[in-house]
Amino acid sequence: MSCCCGVDEGEATTVIIASAPNVTQEEDPPMAEPDMKASAGLKDAAQEAKTEVKTEVKTEVKMEVKEVKEKAPESSNPYTINVSKAAAGGKLGAGLETLLTDFCVIRRVDAGGALAKENVQIGDRVIKVDGEAKKASALAKMIADNETLELTLHRPERKEVVLEKKGKRAGFKVDKSMDTHGLVIQDLLDGVAKDMPAGTFLANDRIIAVDGKADTAAGLLTAISKNDKVTLTLLRY
């Protein structure tokens, strides 16, 4: 990281240079005694100018580094936050999905809530509460019962994939009856999705939008079925 402090040390140097008096050369000119006080004053001024330059540069660098450290996490996984419900009106300000076994998925984040203040996003999953990894239902109970919480979360990778069926079926094995955040891909069957390059779709990927529109699991599956070419927004953990 670079820091441009706007300090011209060259200009600081010119401030401390004093021009000598214009003396005409004569035979045996009288020797002038050096003005020790003036010389000392110039040295002190030079030292003070250098000190001010160093101090200003050092201070500005520290402030910029501090600002970077205070930013909310964007992509580091997993990440840990400490939240207080009391500071947000006694509420966590989020909706949790507990349908899958080992984690809770954030399916709603309320503006002004405790999680919104920590930059938690929809689709992040809670994997530990107060340092403990438990089943989803137990994690949700700990979150509900405690006023202050240490939450360890994992943010999924987000990607978009264009699926063009050309008259074939998509080939996703899903359970549209599950009220999950998005449509969870359980497996790939014979179809276009399976024919795409390896790794395009994986088990447990979540389709959260079709052509930019979010919907229920059943609604997303309907949109995929009735359109020949769709852009799918996926979350991958």
DARA-V762139 format. One record per backbone hydrogen bond with DSSP energy under -1.0 kcal/mol. CO is the residue of the C=O (numbers start at 0). NH is the residue of the N-H. If there is no record, write none. Layout:
co,nh
CO,NH
CO,NH
//
This chain:
co,nh
7,11
8,12
9,13
10,14
12,15
33,35
34,38
35,39
36,40
37,41
38,42
39,43
40,44
41,45
42,46
43,47
44,48
45,49
46,50
47,51
48,52
49,53
50,54
51,55
52,56
53,57
54,58
55,59
56,60
57,61
58,62
59,63
60,64
61,65
62,66
63,67
64,68
65,69
67,70
78,152
80,150
82,148
84,87
84,89
85,88
91,114
92,109
94,106
94,107
96,104
100,135
103,125
104,96
105,122
107,94
109,112
112,116
114,119
115,118
120,123
123,105
124,153
125,103
127,151
128,131
131,128
134,138
135,139
136,140
137,141
138,142
139,143
140,144
141,145
146,84
148,82
149,129
150,80
151,126
151,127
152,78
153,124
156,235
158,233
160,231
162,229
164,167
168,191
169,192
170,188
172,185
172,186
174,177
177,179
179,181
182,206
184,203
186,172
190,194
196,199
201,204
204,184
205,234
206,182
208,232
209,212
212,209
215,219
216,220
217,221
218,222
219,223
220,224
221,225
227,164
229,162
230,210
231,160
232,207
233,158
234,205
235,156
//
